[in-house]
Amino acid sequence: MTKRVPGFGGLVRRAVSAMGTGLLTLALAALAPAQASHSGLAEANSALQAGQADKALALLQALPSGEAGSAQAHNLRCRVLFTMEQWDAAVRECQQAVTLDDQNSMNHLWLGRALGELADKASFVSAYGLAKRARAEFERATELDPRNPEALADLGEFYSSAPGVVGGGTDKAATIASRLDHVDPARAHELRAAIAQENHDSGTAEREFRLAITASAHPAFQWMRLASFYRKNKQWSQMESAVQSGVAAAQRDHHAGVALFNGASVLIKANRDPEFAQKLLQTYLASNNTEEAPAFVAHVWMARLKARQGDTAGAREERTAALALANGYKPAQDLKF
């Protein structure tokens, strides 16, 4: 049987979900020069962070031709399309950003992520080439900025989970973990946990996840990663305890609102405590949202939860809210009640 890159798109989502505010900080830093002088780009980015995908795309469309064709605009458009899971279009926009600004580490990183998601949905023949391209973009991102923690983390997760035929290998991942030790120790521990999981060493994986919590400045995210680990191992009581610890950490950290979204995701996938999952999503939606956890995705999850509880009217309201933010988001379009 042919073998696809195992969970490649998933590794991108896992990396994004564990980033805290680091990704947002770097992304904004990459755009800062343009945004300082171009309010249109700044407004589009603000809409993206708020989960207003349609508004962000409209603002980008309305930019003067010089700005609309800039690397910054193409990167922003790529990220909007990424949140909407429109992978082909996202790849095209990210490629344009790279073509226009080949020396920007974040441009290469986002192209790698979009290619990774596209590979995850492709046939084996297509996925093979896409995965190799993604690896090359992650590697280029780390070459351009050797201290970019997001690029190092994504490259390390690629190496840890992808087969050798497309350039993966846990030995390569271990090398990246050593580099992360000097840049972001929490992510270094998370990567070592991923390597241990690939080696079917649950004990080491759990220990590394706990070390990541200790090392992190925003431990709510790492608690949710540990909860996800417990979910995959069907350790339900430990999972629920880790989610609670993550929520408590998020309540003490105004930068960690996305962790509530992640905790809800863990509970929903485990089919546990839907009422609490719904409460976490409501709290997240009432806080400062970011592109890491788009508001319209939270509304879709809320719709599914309400539908399971027999609240059809509430589910329809959530679907309407999602489509009002991102009319082209297919999971929202496909909801039937």
Sequence and secondary structure as in RCSB ss.txt:
>XXXX:A:sequence
MTKRVPGFGGLVRRAVSAMGTGLLTLALAALAPAQASHSGLAEANSALQAGQADKALALLQALPSGEAGSAQAHN
LRCRVLFTMEQWDAAVRECQQAVTLDDQNSMNHLWLGRALGELADKASFVSAYGLAKRARAEFERATELDPRNPE
ALADLGEFYSSAPGVVGGGTDKAATIASRLDHVDPARAHELRAAIAQENHDSGTAEREFRLAITASAHPAFQWMR
LASFYRKNKQWSQMESAVQSGVAAAQRDHHAGVALFNGASVLIKANRDPEFAQKLLQTYLASNNTEEAPAFVAHV
WMARLKARQGDTAGAREERTAALALANGYKPAQDLKF
>XXXX:A:secstr
     TTHHHHHHHHHHT TTHHHHHHHHHHHHHHHH HHHHHHHHHHHTT HHHHHHHHHTS HHHHTSHHHHH
HHHHHHHHTT HHHHHHHHHHHHHH TT HHHHHHHHHHHHHHHHHS HHHHHHHHHHHHHHHHHHHHH TT HH
HHHHHHHHHHHS GGGT  HHHHHHHHHHHTTT HHHHHHHHHHHHHHTT HHHHHHHHHHHHHH SSHHHHHHH
HHHHHHHTT HHHHHHHHHHHHHHHHT TT HHHHHHHHHHHHHHT  HHHHHHHHHHHHTS   TTS HHHHHH
HHHHHHHHTT HHHHHHHHHHHHHH TT HHHHT   
